[in-house]
Amino acid sequence: MKRWGAVLFVVGVLLLVVGLAAAVWGGVRAFSSVTSAVESASSMPGGTGTITLERGEQATVYQETSSVDPTAACQVTGPGGERLRLTRSTELSGSTGEGNYANVGSFEAPRSGTYTVTCAGGETLLGPSLDFTAIGGGTLGVVLGLVGAGLGFVLVIVGAVLWFVGRSRGNTATTTPAGGSYPPPGTPPPPPPSS
């Protein structure tokens, strides 16, 4: 029991450390991918900006997050004058060092050309779309890291209990309650007293 307790304790500590490291790595990766997308976006002075896209490329509108600013309402006009809708599948946010920004929505270019975005509301930026692969990988790293750390914590507790119980049983197994020693295994019993 003592040996298994020690093994579980060591495995638990390793899982706890690796799990926490994976969770931190995942969180940093997800946050940095959002932040880099926001940092590479261009400001839209007067609420209007343009971006040139190839067919199938995506762009995202970001808004400075502030309790004072209303949510920006934006319109996208394609190279042929067609209107496109912004869609938002997530409410992720990031920082440029000067302020915090959240995504208002994204659109995909149906054909190559220059797209014009006009927004009313808070201060907005126009730039590349979020890297959902990096964000998804980072989020998965956080979840798996926390699960691994939780399992490691449980193994540390169970291993410590088994280790210390095994140690204390090993110590009490070699002495009698009165303080004398047990005979070694295989020792014949003492002869009965003669009458």
Helices and strands as residue ranges (DSSP letters): H 2-39, E 42-43, G 45-47, E 48-53, E 58-64, E 73-77, E 83-84, E 93-95, E 100-108, E 113-120, E 124-128, H 132-172
